[in-house]
Amino acid sequence: MKCLQVFRSNYLFESYKVFKQKRKKDNFPKADERVIHNVFVFLNMHHILAILFIILL
């Protein structure tokens, strides 16, 4: 009986996780791809500033 309750609760929890994932508007992981994109933009801006600084000299 206890095993059946554990199985049922696991099934409900996994169903909730799948339902929640399907309702999300974006499928990005919470940090990984966004952080990589932000670091890329940050470094790109610094390269542009460095080139402009060299041109001004």
Secondary structure as UniProt FT lines:
FT   HELIX           2..23
FT   HELIX           32..56
//
